[in-house]
Amino acid sequence: MWYFKYISYFTVRRRILSLFKDFLKDSFLFTKKYYGYVFGIIALSFIFLLISFVILLIVGILLALIMGVDMSTISLLNDVEVFRFLSSKFVLYLILMVIIFIIWIFLILVFIQYPFMKTFIEITRDRDANKSAFKIFFDTMKEKNFAIALKMIALGFLLALIFGAIFGIGILCIVFGIALKNLVGRILLLIVGVIGILLGIYILLRLMFANMILIDRDTGVVASIKESAKLTKGKVIFVLAVLIYNSLISAVFQIPVYIFDTMFNQNYQYNIFFTVLSLAGFIFYLVAIPYLIVLNYLPYNVLNVHSANIQNGSAKSDDYILG
């Protein structure tokens, strides 16, 4: 029996290594293919976001003028005592602005966030296809998919509730366990706390693709969570390896920025040499952004293709080739 377990362990490890190897290979392939498009989509998203924010400010100013609200009094909100002296007109203005801000956030999800994510899911799906990233982006904007934005908000709240509850219980158990004088009780609370945090991390790894599934397949909120758990079943080690790799790559490209920021904090900001170095560090990180974007979306498609191949019986036990 131990012999079969030994064989099974090394088979699983070989499969995970093969999957991760193909993930790395495809990450460079897609970055090279869509490098300029990634910058273009990011630039378009930033421009649309900036324009929408300017419109939000204009709407706020026009609303204040129509209601006769003095905009200069907004700075007084830093003083807690001023709230009891606020007029009903000003309070109504604040309520309306909160409602407008919520609507603005909702429209950002519909016309920017949803097309942004949909585009990168699509272009990292098939290595043999040459897709027009801008066409996907604008076609998705034209969908005006308000339902998907509502589901994205609902999914975000549900995931936050799940993770918040699990991590919160784990952290509270550790905090109270450290402060507890009873040795047995302290040990039990610490064990429960550690288990809670580890369980939260595990569930986070299992459900991390729920948002992509929701956007890609237009499923329900609960269905996207179930599909994410199904997609990552038996692949937690691969997902964890991808997250660690992503974090390391991001940290490597941010090291120059951190170094130069530290130098600036030590009164080197007036030195042109360090100014140039800081700019060089920022450019160094900027160059890596397309690769970092691909790393965020590619694992979902790698797992999708692998699952499809296994279900169709068209893949061998260690066939994880994407495309």
C-alpha angles and dihedrals in degrees: 000000000000089000093059091047089051091051091045092051094053092043091056091045091051091050093050092048090049091050093048091046091055090046090056093046093050093045090064092041095054093042091054093045097048102024096122093038091057091056089046094052091046091049092048092048091049092048093049090047092050093048092049091050091052089050089050090054092048091050089050092051093045091048090051091051093048092049093042094239117160105233091201090070092065090082088062089069087084086073111076092203092063094068094080090055096051115120121237087244092058092046090051089050091053091049092050092048091052089052091048090048091052090050089049091053090049092051090048088058092048101044105026116016097042095047090044094055094038091054095053093044089054099045093049093050104084126025094200096054125084105210128186104240093193092051091052091048096050094040089054090049089053090056089074087204101187091162092061090052091053090050091048090055092046092048091049092053092046094050091045089052093049097046094037092054095047097043091040093055091046094050093044091051090052093046094048091040092057091050095045115104096201107091097209093046091047092052092047093049092047091050091049090047094051091046089050093052093045090048089050091052091048093050089046090056092047095049101036093105095051093101093050091048090050091053097038100044100023090230128159123274096255092039091055090053091050092047092050091052089049093047094052096042107130090001101085092112090053092048091048091049090051092051092049091048092049091050093048093049092048091048093049092054092046095050094088090050092052092047094051092044089055090051090051091052087057092064097266092122093106093055111099090207093062091042090058091046091051091051090048090052091051091049089048089056092042091056090058096052096093090053091048091050092051090049090058097054105028098073090062092056093042090057091043093055092044092051091047092051092049093048092049092046089232096122132073120233092270100030108121100148113146118223 
